[in-house]
Amino acid sequence: MSTHPTGPGPAGPDLADRVHGGWLGRVAGNMLGKPVEQGEVWTRERIDGYLRRAGALPLTDYLPEPADETDALGLRPEWRQCVRGRIHGSCRDDDVDYAILGLHLLETHGFGFTTEQVGDLWLLRLPYLQTFTAERAAYRNLANGLKPPLTATYDNPYQEWIGALIRADVHGWTRPGDPRTAAALARRDAVLSHTGNGVYGAMWAAALISAAFTAPTVRDALESALAVIPASSRLARTVRRVISLYEARLSWEETLGTVSAETAGLGWIHTVPNAAVLTAGLLYGDGDFTRTVTLTVRGGLDTDSNGATAGSVAGVFTGAAAVPARWKDPLEDTVRSAVFGFDGVRISALAERTLRLATAAP
């Protein structure tokens, strides 16, 4: 049974405001990280160098325009729609597309959806060339007639990458205060394309977002999320490592430097090192929306995915009303999406539809 926050007061923002905050945070965090989403190029050091040259450290807003041509050439081509002063609604991105697709899945099939139905919806609503890594491998396998779980394992070298984690938010938003159920729903989605730590990442993220609705602190939400994945998994061990370094009073830079060395070789899109960056952003952000998303993106690796998830967690904690205007106003309550039938949808409308599912959940 879900335990829903029912209204303002000691419990903080009401459920509607928290769900809306999750959507706003996901979109804003994604936009913040998008220009520097290429982890082998945009290291922590290079990101901070860019910000220093632009006079934007500490970072408190969307990325500034590049200070020189060299920096501009290194950015993703969409940067002109994602830097401060140029944002008019959100850019299209898979980190938001999958949240929309997950919402459509639950509206269409309910909480009893099957993994096969997730795959059917991809084929129906999502263009093949807007999928990447494990999702593209699974999509190809689906189109060739394979069924889950073979869709995740056949000719798919990306099984533990971050794709399933970025699809998990809606399962947390619709099961507030019920992290175990949120994780179970995320797992059913994730096994279409992922295995091992790739699946655990989705379960962990869904539980983390679900717990954020009722947990008193980010630290408590992290503990609830760890409880739904195997303690011996590399993901759980790495998240605990970040927590222990934080509690040992290491600086944010020292913590990320230590964990980066310990996860070297996994690659910049693997679930485990990205979960470390995300955990550090949440802990050192200490409940502040701006500090959480900016530290997470400055942590490097898959910056737009990590920024989106950090924003989702922080937005749930603070509620939409408390998200600073500099993050939400440029979004103009509008999302661009490759999901058929959803391009130009309002963020507030997505939040209202998600709320209806959350309040109707058994």
N, C-alpha and C positions, 0 to 999 in steps of 0.2 A: 504493500500500500504506500503510495506517495505521501510525503508530508509537505504540503504546499504552504509557503509563507502566504498569509491571508491578507495582510494589510500593512500600512505604514505604522511607525511607532518604534518600539525597541528592536523589532526584527529588521528595521530598515525599509528599503523600498518595497512596494508591493510586487506581486508576481508579474503583472503586465509590464511594469517598468523594468523589471529585471530581464525579462525575455527580450524586450526591445533593446535594452542595454547590451545583451549578448549579440544581437544582430548588428547593431551599430559598431560595437567593438570589433567584431569579425571583419566587417567591411573596412573600417578605418585602419586597423592593424595590417590588413592585407595591402591597402594602398600605400601605407608607410613603407613597407618592406619591398614593394614590387620593383622599384628602380634598381636596387642592388641585389636582386635575386640571381646570384651566380656565385656560389660559395667558394669555388676554387679561385675566383678572381677577387671577389669582394670579401676579403678577410676582415676580422675585427680591426686590425691595424689600419687597413686601407679605408674602411668605412669612417673611422675616427679621423683619419687624415683628411678625407673629403670634407667632413663636418668642420674641422679646424680651419681649413682653407676658406670655407664659406662663412666663417664666423658664427657657427651654429652649435658649438659645444658649451654647456650641456644641451642636448637636443630636447626641445620642448614642443615641437610641432612637426608637421610633415617635413620631408627632406627639402632643404633649400635647393635652388637651382645650382648647377655646378659652377665652381669659381673659375675653372679654366677648361679649355677644349679637351685636354687629356682626360679629365674626369668625365666630361660629357660623353666621350667616345666609349668609355667603359660601361656606361649605364645601359639597361635594357631599352629597346626602342620606344617603349610606352612611357618613358619617364616624363615626357612633356605634359601628359595628362595626370601625372601622379605627384608632382612637386608643388610646394605651397604657392598659392597665387594663380595656379593654372587648373585646379581641380573643379570640375563641374559635373557632379555625379561620379559614381565609381566606374573604374575601368572593368572590362570583362576579365574574369580570372577563374581558373578551376577551383581555387580555394573557396569561392563563393558559389560557383555553379553547383558543387556537390552538396552544399547546405540547402540550396533550393531544390535540388533533385531529391534529397532526403525528405524534405517537407512534402513534396509531391508524392513520394512513395508512401508515407504514412497516411496522407489524405486519401490515396487511392486504395491501399490494401490494409490499412490499419496496423495496429501493433503486432498482429499475427503474420506479418509479411514473411515470405520465404526468400532465401538467397536467389533462387531462380527468378523470382519476381523483380529483384533488384537488377539482375542482368537484362531482363526483358525491357525494363524501363530505360536502361542505358541505350539499348538498341533503338528504342522508339523516340527518345527525347534528346539524346546527346550526340553531337557530331563526332565521328571517329577522330578527326584531326584536332579536336579540343580535348583529347585524352592524352596522357603521357605515362611513360614508364610502366609500372605494373598494371595500371588501368588500361593502357593501350594493348598490352599483351592479353589481358583478360577479355577485352572487347573483341580482339581478333579471334581468340579462341571461341568466344560465344558465336561470332558470325560463321565460324567453321563448324558449328554444331556440337562443340564440347559442352559438358554440363559441369556445374560446381560439384566437388572442389577441384576437379581437374583443370578448370579455367584458371586457377591460381598457380598451378604447378607446371603446366606444360609450356616449355620454351619461355620461361619467365624468370630472368635473373634479378628481378627487382622485388622479390617477395617480401623483403623486410624493410623496404623503403617507406617513405612517410605518407604515401597516398591514402591508405586507409584511415590514418589518424585525421587527415583533413576532412574526411567525410563524416566524422563522429559527432559534431556539435549538436545536430538536431535531436539526437537521442538523449543528450544531456538536457537540452532546453525543454523537451517534452516530458521528461521524468524528473522534475525538480525534487531534490532531497531524497532520491532513490537511486544511488549510484550503482547498485548491483544490477537492477533491471536495465538501467541505461547502458551498462557495459555488455549485458547479454544481447541487447538489440544491436549495438555497434558490432559485436562479434559476428552476428548473422549477416550483416552487410559486408564486413571486412573479408570474410573467407572466400568471397567471389574472386578476389585478386591477390590476397596476401596469405602468408603463413608466419608462424613464430612470432618474433618481436614486432613484425608488421601488424599482426592481429592484436597483440597485446597493447600496442600503441593506440589503436582505435578504442579498445576497451578502457584504457587508462584515461584518455582524453574525455570520453563520454562521461565516465565516472567523476572526473575532476570538475567538469562543467555542472553536472547534476549536483555534486556536493557543494559547489559555490553558492547555490541558492539558500542553503541552511547552515553551512559551516561558519563558525565565528571568525576564523582567520584563514588565509591562504594555506598556511602550514597544516591546519586541520583538514582542509580540502585535499591537499596532497596525500595525507595519510589515508583518507578514505579511498582515494584513487589507487594507491598502492595495494590496498586490501583486495582488489578485484583481479590482480594479475599474479602469476606465480612468483613467489619471493626469490626463487633461484634464477629467474630470467635475467638476461643481461640488462634489459630495460629497467627492471626493478632495482637491480644492484647499482646501476648508474644514477638513477634518480635519488636513491638513498645516499650515494656518495656526494652528490651536490648538496643535499640537506645537511650532511655531516660537516662539510667544509664551511657552509654558511653558519652553522651553529658553533664552529670553531673560530668564528669571527674573521675569517679570511675576507679579503676584499672581493668584489665582484670580478675584477680582472684576474686575481690570483685563482679564484675558484674555476673560472672558465679555462684558464691556462692549464691548470692541473688536469681537469677532465678531458680537455682537448688532447692532451698527450696520451691519456689513458684509452681514448677511443680512436686514436689515429689509425688510419687504414680502412675505416668503415665507409668513408665517402660522405660528401656533404648533403646527400638526400636520404641517407639512412635514418631510420627512426631513432636509434639510440643517441647519437650525438646531438640531434635536434631536440630531443626530449630534455637533454641536459641544459641546453641553451634556454629552453622554455622554462624549465624549473628554476634556473637562476634568475631569469627575468621576473618571474612571479615572486620569488622570495625577496630579492633585493629591491623590487618595486614596492614592497611593503604596503600593498593595498591602494596605492596611488595609481590611477589610470594612466596618466601621462608617463610617469616613471616606469611603469611596468612595460608598456608597449615599446617605449624608446630603448630601454635597456635590452629588451628581447631582440629587437632588430639590430642594434649595435653588436649583438653577440655573433652575427654572421650566420653562415650556412644557408639553410632554406628560409631566407629572411621574410618573404611574404607569407609563407605558411605558418611560421612561428609567430609572426606579428599578429596574424589573424586569430590563432588559438589563444594567444596571450590576451588579445583584445576582447575575445569572447568571455574568457574567465573574468577579467577585470570589469567588463561591462555588466556581467551578472552580479558581481559583488557590489558595484556602485549604483546600478540602475541607470537608465537612459538619461534621466533628468540631471544626474550629476556628472555625466560625461562632458568635459569642457567643450564649449561651442566651437573652438578652433578645430576640433576633430570632426564634429558632426555637421556643422553648417555647410562646408564645401561639398559634402556628399549629396546635398539637395534632395534628400530622401529618395534617391533613385539608384537602381542597380542595373548595370548592363549585364546581360547573361546570354550564354550560348545555348541554354536549355530552352528547347522549343516551347513557345507560348509564354515565356517569362521575361523576355527582354524589356527593359524599361519599367519593371515592377517597382512599386514603392517599398522601401525598407519597412515603413510603419505597417503596410499591409501584410508583409511577410511575418512581422512580429504578431499581428492580430491572429493570423491563421495558425501560427505556432502555439499561441496562447489557448486557442480553442482545443487543440489536440492535448495540451498539457492539462487542462481542466477536465477533459473528458476521459483521461487515461484511467484504466481500471485500477 
